[in-house]
Amino acid sequence: MKFKPAKKSRAVERSASLRIGPRSGGGGRCEPVRRSALRSQAGFTLAEVLAAMLFMAIVIPVAVQGLRIASRAGSVAERKALGARLAENKLNELIVTGQWQSAAQKGTIREGIQTYTWQLQSEPWSEDSTMRLVTVHVAVPVQGQDYDVHVSTLVDASQ
C-alpha cells in the first residue's frame, strides 16, 4: 500500500524550502524552513573574519621565525659534522706523520669550494707525564659566524 503526499499550494512552496538532515527526535525527515532563517546561517560574521585574520597575523610570523631557526640549526649541525670530520682527518694525519711533535701549527683545508682554517694544540696530560693531549681546532663558518670544532686524542710522547 503506497501513500501519496498531499499537494501543497504554490504560496506555501514559494515561502518555504526543504532542509534535509537529522533533527533531535526526528531522524532524517524533511521539514520546511523559512529562507530568512537559512540566510542568517549561511556565512561568517565580520567579527569572525577579523578574529581569524588577527589569529593568522600572529601565528604566521611566529611559524616563519621557527622555520628560520630550524633551518639555521640544521645548517650549523651539518657544518659542524663536516668540521669534526675534517679535524679528525687532520689529527690522524699529524699523528701518523709525527708532525704533532713540532710547535703549534696552523693551516687551511679546502673542502669543495669552502676553505676551513685549522690549528694544532699539544699540551701535557695532567694524569700521566709521558702522555700528551693533542687537539686540532677547525673554524667552521656558518651564515657569517665562525664555530670552533675540535677533536682531541692522547699520544704517547715517549716514543
C-alpha positions as CSV (number, residue, x, y, z in Angstrom):
1,M,0.0,0.0,0.0
2,K,1.5,3.4,-1.1
3,F,0.6,6.8,0.2
4,K,1.0,9.9,-1.8
5,P,1.8,13.1,-0.1
6,A,-0.8,15.8,-0.2
7,K,-0.1,18.6,-2.8
8,K,1.0,21.9,-1.3
9,S,-0.3,25.2,-2.6
10,R,2.1,27.4,-4.6
11,A,2.1,30.0,-1.9
12,V,3.5,27.6,0.6
13,E,6.1,26.3,-1.8
14,R,7.3,29.9,-2.5
15,S,7.6,30.9,1.1
16,A,9.4,27.7,2.4
17,S,12.2,25.5,1.2
18,L,13.1,22.0,2.4
19,R,16.0,21.2,4.7
20,I,17.1,17.6,5.0
21,G,19.1,16.5,8.0
22,P,18.9,14.9,11.4
23,R,16.9,16.6,14.0
24,S,16.6,15.7,17.6
25,G,14.0,13.1,17.8
26,G,13.1,13.3,14.2
27,G,15.6,11.1,12.4
28,G,16.3,12.3,8.8
29,R,12.9,13.7,7.7
30,C,12.3,16.8,5.7
31,E,10.9,19.9,7.3
32,P,10.0,23.3,6.0
33,V,12.4,26.1,6.9
34,R,12.0,29.8,6.1
35,R,14.5,31.3,3.7
36,S,15.4,34.1,6.1
37,A,16.5,31.5,8.7
38,L,18.8,29.9,6.1
39,R,20.3,33.2,5.1
40,S,21.3,34.0,8.7
41,Q,23.2,30.7,8.9
42,A,24.9,30.9,5.5
43,G,28.2,32.8,6.2
44,F,30.6,34.2,8.7
45,T,30.1,37.5,10.5
46,L,32.6,40.3,10.1
47,A,33.8,39.8,13.7
48,E,34.6,36.1,13.0
49,V,36.5,37.0,9.8
50,L,38.5,39.7,11.6
51,A,39.3,37.3,14.5
52,A,40.6,34.7,12.1
53,M,42.7,37.3,10.3
54,L,44.1,38.5,13.6
55,F,44.9,35.0,14.6
56,M,46.7,34.4,11.3
57,A,48.6,37.7,11.6
58,I,50.0,36.4,14.9
59,V,50.6,32.8,14.0
60,I,52.2,33.1,10.5
61,P,55.2,35.3,11.6
62,V,55.9,33.0,14.6
63,A,55.8,30.0,12.3
64,V,58.1,31.6,9.8
65,Q,60.6,32.5,12.5
66,G,60.5,29.0,13.8
67,L,61.3,27.6,10.4
68,R,64.2,30.1,10.0
69,I,65.6,29.0,13.3
70,A,65.2,25.3,12.5
71,S,66.9,25.9,9.1
72,R,69.9,27.6,10.7
73,A,70.2,24.9,13.3
74,G,70.3,22.3,10.5
75,S,73.0,24.2,8.7
76,V,75.1,24.6,11.8
77,A,74.8,20.9,12.6
78,E,75.7,19.9,9.1
79,R,78.7,22.2,9.0
80,K,79.9,21.1,12.5
81,A,79.7,17.5,11.4
82,L,81.9,18.4,8.4
83,G,84.3,20.3,10.7
84,A,84.6,17.3,13.0
85,R,85.3,15.0,10.1
86,L,88.0,17.4,8.8
87,A,89.5,17.8,12.3
88,E,89.6,14.1,12.8
89,N,91.3,13.5,9.4
90,K,93.9,16.2,10.1
91,L,94.6,14.9,13.6
92,N,95.1,11.4,12.2
93,E,97.4,12.7,9.5
94,L,99.5,14.7,12.0
95,I,99.8,11.7,14.4
96,V,100.8,9.2,11.6
97,T,103.4,11.5,10.1
98,G,104.7,12.6,13.6
99,Q,104.2,16.3,12.8
100,W,102.2,16.7,16.1
101,Q,105.5,17.0,18.0
102,S,106.6,20.2,16.3
103,A,105.4,23.6,17.6
104,A,101.9,24.8,17.3
105,Q,100.8,24.6,13.7
106,K,98.1,26.3,11.6
107,G,96.8,25.8,8.1
108,T,93.8,25.6,5.8
109,I,91.8,22.7,4.5
110,R,89.9,23.0,1.2
111,E,86.6,21.0,1.0
112,G,84.8,21.6,-2.2
113,I,84.5,25.4,-2.7
114,Q,84.8,26.1,1.1
115,T,88.1,26.7,2.9
116,Y,88.4,25.9,6.6
117,T,91.3,27.0,8.9
118,W,92.7,24.6,11.4
119,Q,95.2,24.8,14.3
120,L,97.1,22.2,16.3
121,Q,97.5,22.4,20.0
122,S,99.6,20.0,22.1
123,E,99.9,20.1,25.9
124,P,101.0,17.7,28.6
125,W,98.3,15.5,30.1
126,S,97.9,16.0,33.8
127,E,97.3,12.3,34.6
128,D,100.5,10.9,33.1
129,S,103.6,12.8,32.3
130,T,104.5,10.6,29.3
131,M,101.2,11.3,27.5
132,R,100.3,14.5,25.6
133,L,96.9,15.8,24.8
134,V,96.8,16.7,21.1
135,T,93.9,18.8,19.8
136,V,93.0,20.0,16.3
137,H,90.7,23.1,16.2
138,V,88.7,23.8,12.9
139,A,86.9,27.1,12.4
140,V,83.6,26.4,10.7
141,P,81.8,29.4,9.1
142,V,78.0,29.3,9.1
143,Q,76.0,32.3,7.9
144,G,78.6,34.8,8.8
145,Q,79.5,33.4,12.2
146,D,82.5,31.1,13.0
147,Y,82.1,28.0,15.1
148,D,85.0,26.2,16.7
149,V,85.0,22.4,16.3
150,H,87.8,20.5,18.0
151,V,88.9,16.8,18.2
152,S,91.4,15.6,20.8
153,T,93.4,12.4,21.5
154,L,96.1,11.2,23.7
155,V,99.6,10.4,22.3
156,D,102.5,8.7,24.0
157,A,105.3,11.3,23.9
158,S,108.0,8.8,25.0
159,Q,108.0,7.1,21.6
